[in-house]
Amino acid sequence: MQIAKNSVAAFHYTLTDDQGQVIDSSEGREPLTYLHGSGQIVPGLEKQMEGRASGDKFSADVAPEEGYGVHHAQLMQEVPIAAFQGVDDIQPGMQFQGRGPQGEINVTVSRVEGDKVFIDGNHPLAGKTLHFAIEVTGVRAATDEELAHGHVHGAGGHHH
């Protein structure tokens, strides 16, 4: 069976950056399982998974526009340290949830200077080309319940 809309695919992956540094990997864990066509993985990878079958191994490069998006300068801001009430020691790399014009947003502290905190609301991988090494480990038809819920159930998936 080939990966197509409404199929459940399982795969192992290693994600690296342009310098070949490993960003994330499923090594030592269960394969990632998703419902194809439901937007559960980045669009550029989902497109390259289409038509693959169990046992396929391939490399997939995903441009920022089809990955975690381009980097938006307007999502970088300077805020007063007083905005972080109850946090004693703010350090670069810390992540917080805040409120933006479109609702909740996750931000990462990029630097702290005196009483100013510089935050970035971009996804940490925004603006980066994603390099995947993929091994498809399984493909099956989604169940009616999985289709109704919009995600995978059972082994490697979501449980209710």
C-alpha positions as CSV (number, residue, x, y, z in Angstrom):
1,M,0.0,0.0,0.0
2,Q,1.2,3.5,-0.8
3,I,0.9,6.6,1.4
4,A,-2.1,8.6,0.2
5,K,-4.8,10.8,1.7
6,N,-6.5,9.1,4.7
7,S,-3.8,6.5,5.1
8,V,-1.9,6.1,8.3
9,A,1.9,6.2,7.8
10,A,4.6,5.3,10.3
11,F,8.2,6.4,9.7
12,H,11.6,6.9,11.4
13,Y,13.4,10.1,10.7
14,T,16.5,12.1,11.4
15,L,16.2,15.9,11.0
16,T,19.4,17.9,10.4
17,D,20.2,21.5,9.7
18,D,22.3,22.9,6.8
19,Q,25.5,22.0,8.7
20,G,24.5,18.4,9.2
21,Q,23.8,18.8,12.9
22,V,21.0,16.6,14.2
23,I,18.0,18.6,15.4
24,D,15.7,15.7,16.1
25,S,15.4,12.0,15.5
26,S,13.2,9.1,16.3
27,E,16.2,6.9,16.9
28,G,15.6,4.7,19.9
29,R,11.9,5.5,19.9
30,E,8.8,4.3,18.2
31,P,8.3,5.6,14.7
32,L,6.3,8.7,14.2
33,T,2.7,7.8,13.1
34,Y,0.4,10.3,11.4
35,L,-2.8,10.5,9.4
36,H,-1.7,11.5,5.9
37,G,-3.5,14.6,4.5
38,S,-4.5,16.0,7.8
39,G,-1.7,18.5,8.3
40,Q,0.0,16.7,11.2
41,I,3.5,17.0,9.7
42,V,5.1,19.9,7.9
43,P,3.5,20.4,4.4
44,G,6.8,19.9,2.5
45,L,7.5,16.6,4.1
46,E,3.9,15.4,3.7
47,K,4.1,16.1,0.0
48,Q,7.3,14.0,-0.3
49,M,5.7,11.1,1.7
50,E,2.9,10.8,-0.8
51,G,3.2,7.6,-2.9
52,R,5.8,6.1,-0.6
53,A,5.5,2.5,0.7
54,S,6.7,0.6,3.7
55,G,10.4,0.0,3.4
56,D,11.1,3.1,1.4
57,K,14.2,5.1,2.5
58,F,14.8,8.6,1.1
59,S,16.1,12.1,1.8
60,A,13.7,15.0,1.9
61,D,14.7,18.7,1.9
62,V,12.0,21.1,2.9
63,A,12.2,24.8,2.3
64,P,11.1,27.2,5.1
65,E,7.9,28.1,3.2
66,E,6.8,24.4,3.4
67,G,8.3,23.8,6.8
68,Y,8.0,26.0,9.9
69,G,7.6,29.2,7.8
70,V,9.9,32.1,7.1
71,H,11.4,34.1,9.9
72,H,9.3,37.2,10.7
73,A,11.2,40.2,12.2
74,Q,7.9,41.6,13.6
75,L,7.7,38.6,15.9
76,M,10.9,39.7,17.7
77,Q,10.2,42.2,20.5
78,E,11.8,43.9,23.5
79,V,9.7,43.7,26.7
80,P,10.4,45.0,30.2
81,I,11.6,42.4,32.6
82,A,8.7,43.4,34.9
83,A,6.4,41.5,32.4
84,F,7.8,38.3,33.7
85,Q,6.4,38.4,37.2
86,G,7.2,35.5,39.4
87,V,10.3,34.4,37.3
88,D,13.4,35.1,39.2
89,D,16.2,34.2,36.7
90,I,15.3,34.8,33.0
91,Q,17.9,33.2,30.7
92,P,18.2,33.0,26.9
93,G,16.5,29.8,25.6
94,M,13.7,29.9,28.1
95,Q,10.3,29.6,26.6
96,F,7.1,31.3,27.7
97,Q,3.5,31.5,26.5
98,G,2.1,34.9,25.9
99,R,-0.8,36.8,24.4
100,G,-0.5,38.4,20.9
101,P,-3.1,40.0,18.6
102,Q,-4.0,36.5,17.2
103,G,-4.3,34.8,20.6
104,E,-1.7,32.8,22.5
105,I,1.8,32.7,21.2
106,N,4.9,30.8,22.3
107,V,8.0,32.9,22.6
108,T,11.7,32.2,23.3
109,V,14.0,34.5,25.2
110,S,16.8,35.4,22.8
111,R,18.8,37.7,25.2
112,V,18.5,39.7,28.4
113,E,20.1,43.1,28.8
114,G,19.6,44.8,32.2
115,D,15.8,45.3,32.7
116,K,15.0,44.4,29.0
117,V,14.1,40.9,27.7
118,F,14.3,40.2,24.0
119,I,11.8,37.6,22.9
120,D,11.2,35.8,19.6
121,G,7.8,34.5,18.6
122,N,9.0,32.6,15.6
123,H,9.1,28.8,15.7
124,P,12.8,27.9,16.5
125,L,13.0,26.3,13.1
126,A,11.5,29.2,11.2
127,G,13.6,30.3,8.2
128,K,15.6,27.1,8.2
129,T,15.7,24.4,5.4
130,L,14.9,21.1,7.0
131,H,16.8,18.0,5.9
132,F,15.1,14.7,6.7
133,A,16.4,11.1,6.3
134,I,13.2,9.0,6.2
135,E,12.5,5.3,6.5
136,V,8.8,4.4,6.1
137,T,8.0,1.5,8.4
138,G,4.3,1.0,7.8
139,V,1.3,2.2,5.8
140,R,-2.3,1.2,6.4
141,A,-5.8,2.5,5.7
142,A,-7.1,4.7,8.5
143,T,-10.1,3.5,10.4
144,D,-13.5,5.3,10.3
145,E,-12.9,6.4,13.9
146,E,-9.5,7.8,13.0
147,L,-10.9,9.7,10.0
148,A,-13.7,11.1,12.2
149,H,-11.3,12.2,14.9
150,G,-8.7,13.5,12.4
151,H,-5.8,11.6,14.0
152,V,-4.3,8.1,14.6
153,H,-5.4,5.9,17.4
154,G,-3.7,2.8,18.9
155,A,0.0,1.9,18.8
156,G,2.2,4.9,18.0
157,G,-0.9,7.2,17.9
158,H,-3.3,9.0,20.2
159,H,-5.4,7.2,22.8
160,H,-8.7,8.5,24.1
